[in-house]
């Protein structure tokens, strides 16, 4: 019996080595399908970061189950335990196929319109039915993927997301200093209770609380007034390059365009989605294996998710008014920002937090001087931009919010600080996993 078992192990081991068909490009393409669904669903920046974290976590755990050189993220992520497979699934399932199914099925389970991915799943399965893959391996791969997905989605169900709709409805504060809904559709604030979501690595949403923003003061010479006039003047005299930068990093899933009395929704990628796109570009350019790509995406996505929890905690604590509201009231009623103001408080800048969080992890994985061409926004009508490093991209993403007229300068600098704190903590907590990229 033991000899038969060992023969089975050897058979599948030799078969897997001969059948390694999946690459980092395949992984990135699968994630892109999930991103497309999020764009179609007009998924908020914070919700998108949560989805990316769990999808990539599940994919990486799949890699760790089949390759003993990779360790589960259990013990690093709060309250997470690793999924468990039967011996026959570990031996007989095809690792690459299992991981691809995990990505698609996690997205199918978690995203509101994830059902549209059924065709992708069927396509992957049918492709392998026509290959030399034994039917038993196909069945075991599906079984393993389903178990991993079930385990991680059960973990996700305990993070507080389902309770958000039951919390007290948010009412904007009264007073000139506080955020109010902005044109053109005056949307309600997005996810005011996001700081109640369970963090992955942070001790709490308040762990890296930034300094308070400049006090609201319209007196000439005050810090607030100086920042206000900076936004106003830049909005009137910005250069073409500043406008290009602002548009490239817009990443506003909620944008609405009005033509006469008709309103059109403009669906765009989220800030987190943009950085996941950059992660994919780097993974392919660096020639990572599919397992390395899954790890790189998991570490980046998890850090991003915590960055957004910390950022949203501060947004609804300081609750600061947007430049558009103050400028139109106090300086120029006809002034409009270059970018449409997102529907949530101003301080701190979410893009500044997310970009610097991601940049620290990606720099640790790919190096200080990893140059890349970012074509993430091409499908939204924007040209490719090239960067000499992830840090330079993050700096541009942060200042783009000033060029776009939607943030004051101190929200950007405080956001950069908070993002670096979250990213540095994540880098420390992930040290045992980052050795795969030395």
N, C-alpha and C positions, 0 to 999 in steps of 0.2 A: 504494500500500500504506500509506504514511504517512498519507494523507488518510483512508483507511478506519479506521486505528487511532485517529486523533483523533476521528472521528465516533463510534466505539464508546465512547471515553472520555466524550465529551459526552453520549451517550445514557444511559450508566449514571450519570453525575453528576446529570443532571436527574431520572432515575428515583429515585435514592437520596434526593434532597431532597424529592421528592414522597411517598416511602414511609416516612418516618421515623416508625415506629410504637412504638418502644421508649423507655421512660423510666426514670428512677431507681427508680420504683415497681416496674417489671418486674424490674430488677436485684435489688432488695431481696427481691422475692418468690422469685426463683431461688435466692438465697443462703439464704432461709428453708427452702427444700426441702432444701438440704444440711444445715442445722442440724437439721432434723427427723430426718434419717438418723443424724446423730451422737448425738442424744438417744436414739434407739432402740437404737443400738449401745453405749450407755453409754461413750462415748468419753472418755478421760481429759482433764483440762484441758490438759496439754502436747501430747498428740496432736491435740486439736481446734485448738490454736493453729497447729500445723504445717499442718493441712489448710486452714484459712482463709487462711494466708499464700500457699500455692501456688495455690489456686483464684483468689484475687483478683489475684495476680501475673499469671496467665495471662490473666485478663479484661482487665487494664489493658494488657498487651502487645498484645492484640487491638485495643484502641483506638488505641495508638501506631502500629500498622501501617497504619491507614486514615486517621488524622488527623495530618498532619505537625507540628502545633503541640504534639503530645505526644511526648515522647522516651522511648525504652526505658529500663528500669531497669538495663540492662547497664552496667557501669562503676561502679555504685553498690552493687549486691548482689554479694557475693563470688562470683567464678567463674561468673557468669551471663552468657550470650550471648543476643542477641535471636533470636527465631524468624524464619524467612525464608519468604516466600510468592512464588509466581510472579506475574509482572505481570498475567496474566489473572485471578488470584484477587484481587489488590488492586483491580483495576478492576471486575470483575464481581460480586464477592461483596457482599452487603448487610451493612454494618458492624454494625448493631444485632442482626440475626439471628445473625451470626457470634459476637458476644460472648455472647449468651444461650446458644447451643449450647456455647460454651467453658465457661461456668459449670457447666452441667449435666453435660457430658462429663468435666470435671475431677473433679467430685464422684463421678461414676459410676466413674471409673478409680481414684481414691485411697481412697475410703471402703470399709470392709469389706462393707457392705451397699449399696454404690452402685448395684448392679444394679437396685434398685427404682426408680431414676430413669429407666429406659428409657421408661416411659410418659410422663414429662414431656417427654423428648426427642422422642418420636414425636408428641406433641401439638403441640409447637412447629413441627415440620416439616409436619405435616398441615394446620395452620392456614394456613401459607403456600402450601401446594399449592392451597388453595381461594381464595387471594387473587390479585391481579393480578401477583404476582411471577413474572417469567419463569423457566421451568424451569432455564435455564442459570445464573441467579443463585442459585437454591436449591442447585443442585449445587455451585457454586463456594463458596458460604457453608459448606456442609458440609465440603468439601475443606479450606478455610482453617482452619476450627475444628479439624478432626482434626490438621492439621499443628502448630497452636499447642499443642494438648493433648499431642501426642506429644513435642514439644520440652520443654515445662515438666515433664512427668512424668519424662522422662529426666534432667533436671536434679535433680529431687527424689530420684530413685533413688540419687544419689551423696552424699546428706547424712549417711549413717551410720545412718539409721533401720532399714534392713534387717539391720544387724549387731547390733542391741540384744539380740535373743533368743539370740545366740551368746555373749554376755558372761557372766562369772562370776555365778552366782546370788547375790543379795544376802542376807546374814544379819545381822539386827539385832545391834548391839553389846550386850554385857552391861554392867550398871551402871545405877544409878538416874537418871543424868543423860541417858540416851540413849533415843531413840524406841523404843517397843514397839507392836505391833499393838493396836488398841483395839476395844471392843465396838461393835455387837453380833455381828459376824461375824469380827472379827480378821483382816482382809484383809492379804495380803502388800503390801509397799510398792510404790507405783506408780512405775515408770520411774526406778530409782536411777541409771541411766547416761545420763540425758537430757543431761547436760553434754557428752557426746561428739558430739551432733548439731551439724552445721555451722551456724554463725551466719550471719545475713543481712548484718548491719551491724557488729556488735561485732567487735573484734579477737580476742576469745576469750570463753569463758563467764565467765572470772575478771576481766574488765576492770573491772567495778564491784563488787568484793568488799566487802561491808558489814563494819562492825566486828563483833567476836565478840559473841555474846549474853552476857547476865549469867551469871556462873558459878553452877552448881548449888550451892545452899547453903540448907538448911532452917533455919538459925539465924534467930531473930527479928531483924528489923532489916536483914537482908541485902537487896540489890536483888532477888534471885530470890524470896525469901520474900515481900517486899512485893508483887511482881507476882502471885505465886501467890494470896495472900489477896485481892487485888483481883479476880481472876477468880472466885474462890470466892464472895465477898460479892456481887458483881454478879449472879452466877448465881442467888442466892437472893432478891435484892431489885430485880431489873431492872424498869423501868417498861414499860407497854404499848407506848410508842413505841419503846423500845430493842428490845423483842421483835419489833416490826413491821419495824424496820430490819434486824435480824439475819436474819429469815426472807426478806425481799425479796432480800438479797444472798447467800443461802445457796449457790446454784449448785453443789450437790454431786451430780455424776452417779452417785455410788456409794451413795447413801443406801439403807438397808434398814430396814424396819419389821417388828417382831415382834409377832404376836398369838398368844399361847399358844406353841405349838411350831411355828407356821407363820411363815415369813419372806416378806415382799413387797418386791420391788425398787421403789424410787421413782425414776423416771427424770426427771432435771432437766437444764437447760441448763448449760453450763460457764461459768466466769468470762469467758473469751475470747468465748464465744458471746453472753453478755450485752452485752459492749461492742461486738461486731459489730452486735447488734440496735440499740444506741444510735446507732451510726454510720448505720445505715439510717434511723432516725427523723429524724436531723438532715439527712441527704441529701434526704429527701422534703420536710421542712419548709422547707428552704432553697431548694427549687426547682432543685436541681442537674440538669444534663443527665446522660444515662446514662454518658458518658465521664468527667465529673467525679465521678460516684458511684463508678465503678470505681476511679478514682485515689484518692479518699478512703478507700475500703475497703482498697485495696492497701497504702497507707502505714500505716494503722492496724493492719492484720493483721500486716504484716511486723515492725513495732515490737513488737507483742504477742508474737510468736513469739520474738524475741530476749529480751524481758523474762522469759518463762518459762524459757528456757535458763539465763539468769543466776540466776534464783530457784532453780531446781532444783539448780544447782551448789552454792549455799550450803546448801540443805536437807540434802543428803547429806554436806556437809563438817562442819557443826556438829552435825547429827544429834540435835537437841534433843528431849527428851521433851515430850509433849503435856500440857496442864493436867489433863485428865481422869485420866491415869495417876497423876500425883503426888498430886492431891487425894484420890483414892480410897485411895491407900496411906498418906498421911501426915495427912490431916485428917478426911475424912468418906467412908466406904466407900459410902454411899448417894447421894452427889452425882453428878449427871449434867449435862452441858452442854445448853444449849437446842438447839444444832445438833449433828448427828451428826459426830463427829470424822473428818475425811478420812484416808485410809490412806497417809500419808507424814509425814516429820518436820516439826516445828513452825516452825523458824526458817529463812527469813523468811516473812512472810505473802504467799502467792501473789496473793491478791486485792488487797493493798496495792500490790504491784509492778505487776500488770497494769493496775489502775485508773489509777494515776498515769502510767504509760507512755502509755496511750490518751488520757488527759485532755490531755496536752501536745500531742499531734498534733491532736486534735479541736479544741482551743482555737485552735491556729494556723490551722486550716482555716476554722472557723465563727465565731470571735471569743470574747472573754473573757466576755461576758454573754449567751451564747446559751442561753436558757431552753428547756426541753423537758419533755414529759410522757412518762415512761418506762413503756410498757405491755408491756415484754418478758416480764414474769413473769405476766401475766394468765392465759395458758393453763395455768399451774401453780397457779391458784387464789389468786393474790395481787393486791391492788388496784394501780392506777396510782399512781406516786409522781412528783411534779414537782420539778424542780431548776432553780436560777437559772443554773447554769453546769456545765460538765464537771468543773471542779475541785471544786465542792461535791459532786457525785455521787461523785467519786473519794474524797473525804475521808469521806463517809458509808459507802462500800463498805469502806474500810479499818477504821474503828472498829467496823463491824458484826461483825468477827471477835472483838473483845473482848466485845461484847454477847452473841455466840453461845457464848462459853465455849470457843473452840477455839484461841485465840492469847493469848500474853502481850503486854503493851503494847510491849516493845522490839522484838518481831518485826514489829509494825505500823509503828512509826516507822522501823525499818531498811528495811522493805519499801517504805515511801513514798520514802525516800531513793534506794533502788536504782531504783525505777520512774521517778523524776524524772531520774536520770542516763541511763537507757536512752532515755527519751522525748526528752531534750534532745539527745542524740547523734543520734537518728533525725531530729529536726527539722533539725539542721545538715546531715546527709547528704542530706536530701530537699529542701534549699532550692531547687534548680532546678525541682523539680516543684510546690512549694507556691505558686509565683507564679501558678498557675492559679486560685487562690482569693483573690487580692487584689482 
